[in-house]
Amino acid sequence: MSSKVSEMRDKSAEELEELEIELRDQLVKLSVAKATQRATNTSTFQRVKKDIARVLTIKRERQMGLSKDAAAQE
């Protein structure tokens, strides 16, 4: 479910929250699969973690008023 940053920036705060929750759930499921030795594609962990980091970065930018989106919303 790797998303482009530009697509993430177009989302509202609520949509980013939902995306973060969805990604965290996916990470938990992957961890369980890894623990039970059912994980076949371990590169998915890194992709999901990076997507979570992207979401958190965008949320923090908006909180601090650093992004163009935050300035346009005010």
Backbone hydrogen bonds, N-H to C=O, Kabsch-Sander energy under -0.5 kcal/mol:
donor,donor_aa,acceptor,acceptor_aa,energy
8,M,4,K,-1.9
9,R,5,V,-2.6
10,D,6,S,-1.0
11,K,8,M,-1.3
16,L,12,S,-2.1
17,E,13,A,-2.0
18,E,14,E,-2.3
19,L,15,E,-2.3
20,E,16,L,-2.6
21,I,17,E,-2.4
22,E,18,E,-2.5
23,L,19,L,-2.6
24,R,20,E,-2.5
25,D,21,I,-2.3
26,Q,22,E,-2.2
27,L,23,L,-2.2
28,V,24,R,-2.1
29,K,25,D,-2.3
30,L,26,Q,-2.3
31,S,27,L,-2.2
32,V,28,V,-2.3
33,A,29,K,-2.3
34,K,30,L,-2.4
35,A,31,S,-2.5
36,T,32,V,-2.1
37,Q,34,K,-1.3
38,R,33,A,-3.7
39,A,33,A,-1.2
42,T,40,T,-0.8
44,T,41,N,-1.3
45,F,42,T,-1.0
46,Q,42,T,-0.7
47,R,43,S,-1.8
48,V,44,T,-2.6
49,K,45,F,-2.5
50,K,46,Q,-2.3
51,D,47,R,-2.1
52,I,48,V,-2.3
53,A,49,K,-2.2
54,R,50,K,-2.3
55,V,51,D,-2.3
56,L,52,I,-2.5
57,T,53,A,-2.3
58,I,54,R,-2.4
59,K,55,V,-2.4
60,R,56,L,-2.3
61,E,57,T,-2.6
62,R,58,I,-2.2
63,Q,59,K,-2.1
64,M,60,R,-2.3
65,G,61,E,-0.9
66,L,61,E,-2.7
67,S,61,E,-0.7
71,A,67,S,-1.4
72,A,68,K,-1.9
73,Q,69,D,-1.8
74,E,70,A,-1.1
